[in-house]
Amino acid sequence: MTVRRAAFVYTGGRFLLFLLFATLSWSVAGLLGYQLNGFPLLIVALLLSSVAGYFLLAVPREQLATAIAAQREGR
């Protein structure tokens, strides 16, 4: 896997996780009668997506590290 493709997959996964948790946080807060908008929503979504990304994106992260190491050795 090339570095560009591995970086695209990992970054895309991070972005999709952030969008998923932002949407879920906003929806759940609305259902519970709270208003979660703006900066607090971003903070909650960032915290939740970073923890989930640590576990869910372990394989793409390893592939990216391997691709970067292979590229360095090639130079």
C-alpha positions as CSV (number, residue, x, y, z in Angstrom):
1,M,0.0,0.0,0.0
2,T,1.4,3.4,-0.9
3,V,1.8,6.2,1.7
4,R,-0.7,8.3,-0.1
5,R,-3.4,5.6,-0.1
6,A,-2.7,4.7,3.5
7,A,-2.9,8.3,4.6
8,F,-6.1,8.8,2.7
9,V,-7.7,5.8,4.4
10,Y,-6.6,6.7,7.9
11,T,-7.6,10.4,7.5
12,G,-10.9,9.5,6.0
13,G,-11.6,7.1,8.8
14,R,-10.8,9.8,11.4
15,F,-13.0,12.3,9.6
16,L,-15.9,9.9,9.3
17,L,-15.7,8.9,13.0
18,F,-15.7,12.6,13.9
19,L,-18.9,13.2,11.8
20,L,-20.5,10.1,13.2
21,F,-19.9,11.1,16.8
22,A,-20.9,14.8,16.2
23,T,-24.2,13.6,14.7
24,L,-24.8,11.1,17.5
25,S,-23.9,13.6,20.2
26,W,-26.2,16.3,18.7
27,S,-29.1,13.8,18.3
28,V,-28.8,12.2,21.8
29,A,-28.6,15.7,23.4
30,G,-31.7,16.8,21.5
31,L,-33.6,13.7,22.5
32,L,-32.7,14.2,26.2
33,G,-33.8,17.8,26.0
34,Y,-30.4,19.5,26.1
35,Q,-29.0,21.9,23.5
36,L,-25.5,20.9,22.4
37,N,-24.3,23.2,19.6
38,G,-21.1,25.0,18.6
39,F,-17.9,24.6,20.6
40,P,-19.2,22.1,23.2
41,L,-20.4,19.8,20.4
42,L,-17.0,19.9,18.8
43,I,-15.2,19.1,22.0
44,V,-17.5,16.2,22.8
45,A,-17.2,14.8,19.2
46,L,-13.4,15.2,19.2
47,L,-13.1,13.4,22.6
48,L,-15.4,10.5,21.6
49,S,-13.9,10.1,18.1
50,S,-10.3,10.2,19.4
51,V,-11.0,7.4,21.9
52,A,-12.9,5.3,19.4
53,G,-10.4,5.9,16.7
54,Y,-7.6,4.6,18.9
55,F,-9.3,1.2,18.9
56,L,-11.2,1.2,15.6
57,L,-8.4,2.6,13.4
58,A,-5.6,0.5,14.7
59,V,-5.2,-1.5,11.4
60,P,-5.1,1.6,9.1
61,R,-2.7,3.3,11.5
62,E,-0.3,0.3,11.3
63,Q,-0.6,0.2,7.5
64,L,0.3,3.9,7.4
65,A,3.3,3.4,9.7
66,T,4.4,0.4,7.6
67,A,4.1,2.4,4.3
68,I,6.0,5.3,5.7
69,A,8.8,3.0,7.0
70,A,9.0,1.2,3.6
71,Q,9.2,4.6,1.8
72,R,12.0,5.7,4.1
73,E,14.0,2.5,3.5
74,G,13.5,2.9,-0.3
75,R,15.2,6.3,-0.1
